[in-house]
Amino acid sequence: MKKHNFYAGPSILSDYTIRNTVAAVANFADTGLSIMEVSHRSKEFLAVSSEARELVKELLNVPDGYEVIFLGGGASLQFCMVPFNLLNKKAAYLDSGTWAANAIKEAKFFGEVDIVASSKEANYTYIPKNYTVTDDVDYFHFTSNNTIFGTQLRQDPDVKARLASDMSSDIFSRPLDVSKYDVIYAGAQKNLGPSGVALIIVRKDALGHVDRPIPTMLDYNTHIRKESMFNTPPVLPVFAALQTLKWYKKEGGVAKIAKRNEEKATLLYDEIDRNKLFRGTAIPEDRSLMNVCFVMTDEYKDLEEDFNKFASAAGMVGIKGHRSVGGFRASIYNAMPKSSVEALVEVMKEFEKQH
Ligand SMILES: *Cc1c(COP(=O)(O)O)cnc(C)c1O
């Protein structure tokens, strides 16, 4: 039976990504060797790495003055690398979810952290608004899409400070004005590739303003100078990420993908709002187009486990909500076809008919 993959991460990848990666595991670029057994300094892999960085620039219209880096350590290492490289005295952070809170915890090792607003008291069901970022901060950090709670900030915040953003779960899901940002980072395993690599886009002149020494591996400039080849990069994940980037381009680019994402999310939210068994957990204006979180309405609470089984039997995988929210979460990342969202909507309708 066809599986509909709603996992939050690692998560669905395009068939194109899977097919080309499978082929390269057997025979990479006609080398007669697997992608897993070639030197990262071979000319074939150097071409992969540089094409991937170029495609990131092309797809997101990255202006001059920025560098693209691929690094191991996931998004979580960036929680520490961002302040290591940019926080001299004080930074401002928006506390909009678990990942934001984790980033705040790391930043505190490096200086003063001004938490400008938090929605923690409401279990992060909304994005805090009407906060002030003072002019004396080194940067303002926010999470663009809160993967666990299903909220998303789709406009670039209007602040004067340098901007740093964790875009792990919505990068490439919509066009972006990169020129407003100083650092953008994303773990690959939601919208780019398998786990094991993170993408970082950094404005070069944002670096070099901190007084502390930075260990070599944690210094963005190390990786910029060595073109993401300071040490052995995650070769296979970078290869797979390149396939996804090529697929984005083939599909017509980020604007096209954004349109499809809107359609998919609308389908699902409309059904959640219509169906008497379900209700969304995030406030409507902040709903994420990537992670759709919902629970059974109070009257039908006892049916949660039954719906889980019913959906699994219909081929739905990974819709169980994060333990801190409960209920359900359907992650409908870029690679998720509309047909899978339609299949989930059908399952929800069918289940409602039976109750
Ligand atoms: C998944 C996720 C992370 C954690 O990523 P790792 O690569 O596991 O460190 C951080 N931030 C957001 C928004 C995420 O969705």
The ligand as an SDF file (V2000), in Angstrom:
LIG
                    3D

 15 15  0  0  0  0  0  0  0  0999 V2000
   14.1810   19.9770   13.8040 C   0  0  0  0  0  0  0  0  0  0  0  0
   14.4690   21.3470   14.2480 C   0  0  0  0  0  0  0  0  0  0  0  0
   15.6460   21.6760   14.9480 C   0  0  0  0  0  0  0  0  0  0  0  0
   16.6490   20.6520   15.3800 C   0  0  0  0  0  0  0  0  0  0  0  0
   17.4100   20.2410   14.3410 O   0  0  0  0  0  0  0  0  0  0  0  0
   18.6560   19.2430   14.5290 P   0  0  0  0  0  0  0  0  0  0  0  0
   19.2010   19.1730   13.1630 O   0  0  0  0  0  0  0  0  0  0  0  0
   18.0920   17.9460   15.0440 O   0  0  0  0  0  0  0  0  0  0  0  0
   19.5790   19.8430   15.5140 O   0  0  0  0  0  0  0  0  0  0  0  0
   15.8680   23.0060   15.2500 C   0  0  0  0  0  0  0  0  0  0  0  0
   14.9790   23.9610   14.9170 N   0  0  0  0  0  0  0  0  0  0  0  0
   13.8300   23.6830   14.2620 C   0  0  0  0  0  0  0  0  0  0  0  0
   12.8960   24.7820   13.8960 C   0  0  0  0  0  0  0  0  0  0  0  0
   13.5480   22.3680   13.9080 C   0  0  0  0  0  0  0  0  0  0  0  0
   12.4130   22.0900   13.2420 O   0  0  0  0  0  0  0  0  0  0  0  0
  1  2  1  0
  2  3  1  0
  2 14  2  0
  3  4  1  0
  3 10  2  0
  4  5  1  0
  5  6  1  0
  6  7  2  0
  6  8  1  0
  6  9  1  0
 10 11  1  0
 11 12  2  0
 12 13  1  0
 12 14  1  0
 14 15  1  0
M  END
$$$$
